[in-house]
């Protein structure tokens, strides 16, 4: 269900860019939707794979784990650590990426 929801949101965002007018130095340009949607999609995919490539270490119990994508992208992060719930000890703490 969560995968379907994320794909649905992504499609709605892409289709909302169907007609774009770009103002550049007091001139207006009509830009096709794919000129904006393709680079934005590529940036999001690269960021997704970069974030998902690492494992995290719990500071409480020392367990290493790989959280779900929605846990990593939606939770708080600060100075290379993310506030994630550890599946081993079930405590929320700032886990460091390994």
C-alpha positions in Angstrom: 0.0 0.0 0.0 2.8 2.4 0.9 4.6 1.7 -2.4 1.3 2.4 -4.3 0.8 5.6 -2.4 4.3 6.9 -3.1 4.0 6.0 -6.9 0.6 7.8 -6.9 2.0 10.9 -5.3 4.9 10.9 -7.8 2.6 10.6 -10.8 0.4 13.5 -9.5 3.5 15.7 -9.1 4.8 14.8 -12.6 1.4 15.5 -14.2 1.0 18.8 -12.3 4.1 20.0 -14.2 2.4 19.4 -17.6 2.4 23.0 -18.7 5.2 25.3 -17.3 6.0 28.8 -18.1 9.5 29.8 -17.0 10.4 33.5 -16.4 14.1 34.0 -17.2 15.4 37.6 -17.2 12.0 39.2 -17.9 11.3 36.8 -20.8 8.7 34.0 -20.7 9.4 30.6 -22.1 7.0 27.7 -22.5 8.8 24.6 -21.3 7.5 21.0 -21.9 6.7 19.1 -18.7 9.4 16.4 -19.2 12.2 19.0 -19.3 11.5 19.6 -15.6 10.1 16.2 -14.5 13.0 14.1 -15.8 15.9 15.9 -14.0 13.8 16.1 -10.8 13.0 12.4 -11.0 16.6 11.5 -11.5 17.7 13.6 -8.5 15.1 12.0 -6.3 16.1 8.5 -7.5 19.8 9.2 -6.8 19.0 10.6 -3.4 16.8 7.5 -2.6 19.5 5.0 -3.6 22.2 6.9 -1.7 20.1 7.0 1.5 19.1 3.4 1.2 22.6 2.1 0.6 23.7 2.2 4.2 23.0 0.4 7.4 22.4 2.1 10.7 23.8 1.4 14.2 21.6 1.8 17.3 23.5 3.7 20.0 21.4 2.0 22.8 21.9 -1.7 22.0 24.5 -1.6 19.2 22.5 -3.5 16.7 23.0 -2.9 13.0 19.9 -2.7 10.8 18.5 -1.5 7.5 15.3 0.5 8.0 12.5 0.9 5.5 12.7 3.7 3.0 9.8 5.7 4.5 11.4 5.6 7.9 14.6 7.1 6.5 13.0 9.8 4.3 10.3 10.9 6.7 12.1 11.0 10.0 14.3 13.8 11.5 18.0 13.8 10.7 20.8 15.9 12.2 24.6 15.9 11.6 24.6 12.5 9.8 22.3 10.8 12.3 18.6 9.9 11.9 15.9 9.5 14.5 14.9 5.9 13.8 13.2 3.3 15.9 15.5 0.3 16.4 13.8 -3.0 15.5 15.9 -4.8 18.1 15.4 -2.7 21.3 12.3 -0.8 20.0 13.6 2.5 21.2 13.7 5.7 19.2 17.2 7.3 19.1 19.6 9.1 16.7 21.2 6.2 14.8 24.4 6.7 13.0 24.9 5.5 9.4 27.6 2.8 9.0 
